[in-house]
Amino acid sequence: MLLSTLKFKQDIKIYKYENLFKKMKRGLNNKGVSPVIATILLVGIVLVMGLIIFVWLRGLAGETITKFDKNAELVCEEIQFEASYSIGELSISNIGNVPIFQMKVKVSNKGNFETINLDTLTESWPDVGLNQGTSFSDTITFSDAEEIVLIPVILGSSKEGEKTFTCDEARFGYGISL
């Protein structure tokens, strides 16, 4: 009798485990993704990741702009100009050997600032910019401004043709307190 009871208990355990495995097997079959769909998803994820990495690396490389067969940033170091602002009159003189194509003006007012191209503030800025030894002067009003910073822009060449390059404000900007 004891032997048959043990055998019966073992049979019940085996039956429970068999049913558990059958349920697990059925659950896996019903909830799985087909191999074709899984492959398509993996290929799609890899393509998207590759595209993201490509765009990121392309942005890091940037486009090289050159002038006088030098990197435009190095040419900015050779720019020399003088500027003054008095009674609404802005005067800029190019005293260096590098032509200044445009000039950006950073207008500071009570902690806020706005950067504007000088040629949008006046019609008298020369189309070719300020060549060596030339000057610019015009009446421009900077209402409520505390300071302006003049930032030179040069015209260089790249693979796509002529492009403008704005010099670094911190290194090459010319500040005028108003």
C-alpha positions in Angstrom: 0.0 0.0 0.0 2.8 2.4 0.9 4.5 1.6 -2.3 1.4 2.2 -4.4 0.8 5.6 -2.7 4.4 6.7 -3.5 4.0 5.6 -7.0 0.7 7.5 -7.3 2.3 10.7 -5.9 5.2 10.4 -8.3 2.7 9.9 -11.2 0.8 13.1 -10.1 4.1 15.1 -10.0 5.1 13.8 -13.4 1.7 14.7 -14.8 1.8 18.2 -13.3 5.3 18.8 -14.8 4.2 17.4 -18.2 1.2 19.8 -18.2 3.3 22.7 -17.1 5.8 22.1 -19.9 2.9 21.7 -22.4 1.5 25.1 -21.2 4.8 26.7 -21.4 5.4 25.3 -24.9 2.0 26.5 -26.1 2.6 30.0 -24.6 5.9 30.3 -26.4 4.5 29.3 -29.7 1.6 31.7 -29.4 3.7 34.7 -28.3 6.8 34.4 -30.4 7.8 36.5 -33.4 8.3 34.6 -36.6 12.0 34.4 -37.8 11.2 36.4 -41.0 9.8 39.3 -39.0 12.6 39.2 -36.5 15.2 39.3 -39.3 13.4 42.3 -40.9 13.3 44.1 -37.6 16.9 43.5 -36.9 18.0 44.7 -40.3 15.8 47.8 -39.9 17.3 48.6 -36.5 20.8 48.2 -37.9 20.1 50.5 -40.8 18.6 53.2 -38.6 21.6 53.0 -36.2 24.0 53.2 -39.2 22.2 56.2 -40.6 22.3 58.0 -37.2 26.1 57.3 -36.8 26.7 58.5 -40.4 24.9 61.8 -39.9 26.6 62.3 -36.6 30.1 61.7 -38.0 29.3 63.9 -41.0 28.4 66.8 -38.7 31.6 66.4 -36.8 33.8 66.6 -39.9 32.2 69.8 -41.1 33.0 71.5 -44.4 36.4 73.1 -44.8 36.4 76.6 -46.1 39.7 78.0 -47.4 41.0 81.4 -48.3 44.4 82.1 -49.7 45.0 78.3 -49.6 44.6 78.4 -45.8 41.9 77.3 -43.5 39.5 80.2 -43.0 39.9 80.1 -39.2 43.6 80.7 -39.7 42.9 83.6 -42.1 40.7 85.2 -39.4 43.9 85.7 -37.3 45.3 87.9 -40.0 42.3 90.3 -40.1 42.9 93.7 -38.7 40.3 96.4 -38.5 39.4 99.5 -36.4 36.0 100.6 -35.5 34.3 103.4 -33.7 30.8 104.6 -32.9 30.0 108.2 -32.0 26.8 110.1 -32.1 25.1 107.4 -34.2 27.9 107.2 -36.7 29.5 103.7 -37.1 32.9 103.8 -38.8 35.0 100.7 -39.8 38.4 100.7 -41.4 40.2 97.6 -42.8 43.8 98.1 -41.9 44.9 94.6 -42.6 45.7 92.6 -45.7 42.5 90.4 -45.7 39.3 91.6 -47.3 36.3 91.6 -44.9 33.2 90.4 -46.9 30.6 91.2 -44.3 30.3 92.2 -40.7 28.0 90.8 -38.1 26.9 93.1 -35.2 26.1 91.6 -31.9 23.9 94.1 -30.0 23.8 93.6 -26.2 21.1 95.1 -24.1 20.5 94.3 -20.4 21.8 90.7 -20.6 20.0 90.0 -23.9 21.7 90.1 -27.3 20.8 89.9 -31.0 23.3 89.2 -33.8 22.5 91.0 -37.1 24.3 91.3 -40.4 25.5 94.8 -40.9 24.3 94.9 -44.5 20.7 94.5 -43.3 21.1 97.6 -41.1 22.4 99.8 -43.8 22.3 100.0 -47.6 25.8 101.6 -47.9 27.8 98.5 -46.9 29.8 97.6 -50.1 28.7 94.6 -52.0 32.3 93.3 -52.2 32.9 94.1 -48.6 35.9 96.1 -47.2 39.0 95.5 -49.2 42.5 96.2 -47.8 42.8 99.9 -46.9 39.1 100.8 -47.4 36.7 102.3 -44.9 32.9 102.2 -44.2 30.9 104.9 -42.4 27.2 105.3 -41.9 24.6 106.5 -39.5 23.1 103.6 -37.6 21.0 103.8 -34.5 21.3 101.1 -31.8 18.5 102.1 -29.5 18.9 101.1 -25.9 22.0 99.1 -26.6 24.8 98.9 -24.0 27.4 97.4 -26.2 28.0 96.2 -29.8 30.5 93.7 -31.0 31.6 93.7 -34.6 32.4 90.2 -35.9 34.2 89.9 -39.3 32.9 87.5 -42.0 35.2 86.4 -44.8 34.4 84.9 -48.2 36.2 81.6 -48.9 35.9 78.6 -51.1 34.8 75.1 -50.5 33.9 72.0 -52.5 30.5 73.6 -53.2 31.8 77.0 -54.3 32.1 80.3 -52.5 31.0 80.3 -48.9 31.0 82.8 -46.0 32.9 82.1 -42.8 32.1 84.0 -39.6 35.2 84.4 -37.5 35.1 83.5 -33.8 33.5 86.3 -31.8 35.5 85.7 -28.6 38.8 85.9 -30.5 38.2 88.3 -33.3 35.2 90.4 -32.2 35.7 94.1 -31.7 33.6 95.4 -28.8 32.4 99.0 -28.6 30.7 100.3 -25.4 27.8 102.7 -26.1 
